Amino acid sequence: MRKILVLNGPNLNRLGTREPEVYGTDTLDDIAGRLHDQAATLGVEIDVRQSNHEGHLIDWLHEAADTGAHAVLLNAGGLTHTSVALRDAVSAIPTRVIEVHLSNPHARERFRHRSLIASVCVGSISGFGAGSYTLALDAAARL
């Protein structure tokens, strides 16, 4: 069975209470539950993880490559706009990575308009709230 990692960066553990007008009221556990249901329908296995630490995300990207994961869904949160190290980790692995965002970064503050990881990802899905994840999982399963 193909394995897809779903990696979530800083502050995404606060979903449901953090700026619900921007990120919605779904918690990360709510999103993970829907993804597990969808994964069963798609015939893929998922592993959903979250860390507030950049190094954990980098280690998990390396792990995805070392274990032969089919794809990674990556919501890097604020690290999207700041982390050269995370960008380098994505570009250093053969595993296909899809960038995911709940909100549309281009409709927000100017500093969010630039993604350091977008150019090394196979694609980006943003602006559909929790649905961004389900769209990304569908895309990853079809890769």
N, C-alpha and C positions, 0 to 999 in steps of 0.2 A: 504494500500500500504506500502511495506517495505521501511524504510528510511535508507539511507546510508550517513554518514557524511564524508566529504572530508576535512581533516585538514592539513593545510600547515604552516610550521614554519618559522623561521627567514630568511629574505632576499629573500624569494620566491616571494614577491611583486615586486622584481626587475627583474624577468624573462623577457626575450626579449632583455634586454640591459646588463644584468650581464653575463660576460664571455660566450658569445654566442657560442664560440668554444667548451665549455663544456656542457652548458645547452640548447643550441638551441636558436632559435629566437622567439618561441612561448611565448606569455605573459600568465600570470596566467588566465586572462580573456579568451584568446583563448582556453586554456585547459578546463576551466570551461564550455565554450559554447559547445565544443565537448562532454563533459561528460553529460551535460543536454540532448543533442540529444540522446546519447547512453542510458541514463537512461530511457527516454521515450520508446525506443525500447525494453528495458529489463523489463519494467513494475515496475520500482523502482523510488523512489523519492530521490533526492540528495540535500545536503546542503553543499556548498563549502565555506570554511572560511580560512582566513590567519591571522596570528599574528606574530609579532616580539617578543612577550612576552611569556615566558615559562608558566607562570601562566594561561594565557588565554587558552593555549592548554590543560593544566591539567583540568581546569574548564569545557572545552568542552568535554573532555573524560568522566568526571563524568556525565555531562548532557546526553551524549549518553547512558550511563547505566540507568540513572534515567528516561529517556523517552522511553526506550525500542528500541533504534535504532537497526537495523538488523546487521550493521557492520560499521566499521570506516576504511577509507583509510587514513594513516598517513604518510605524508612526513615531518619529524621533522627537516629537514635540518641539520645544524651543531649540533643541540641538540641530534641527533642520537648517537653521539660519546661521549657526555659529561654529559648528564642529567640522574642522578639516580632518581630524582624526577619524570621525565616523564616516565621512565621505571616502577617505582612503581605505577604510575597512570594507566598505561596500565594493569599491573598485578592485580590491585585492582578491575577491572570491569569484568563482565561476557561477555560483548560485544566483538565480535571477531574483531581484529584489523589486518589489512594488512599493512606492512611497504612498502613504495613506495619511489623510488629514480629515478630521471631522468638519472643521470650518474651511472656508475658502481663503487661503492666505492672501490672495491677490485683492480681496475685498476688505482687508484689514489694514493695520498699521503698515507704513511703508517698509519698515525693517523686516517685515514678514514676507515681502514680495520676492525675496531671493532665497532660493533653496540651494544649499551647497551639495545636496545629495541627488537632486533630480537628474542631473546629467549622467549619473552612473547607475541609475535605476532603469528597469525595462519600461516603466510607466509610472504615472501618478494619478491618484484618484482623491479628490477633495471636494468639500462643500456639501456633502449629502448627509451630514450628521453620522449617526451610527451606521447608516446605510452605506457609507464609504467603505466600511470593512467588508460588508457582504458583497458589494460590487467587486472589491479587490480579491476576495477569496474566489469568487466565480472566475475572474480573470486568471488568477494563479492556477486554478485547477485545469484551465484550458491551455495553459502554456505547453 
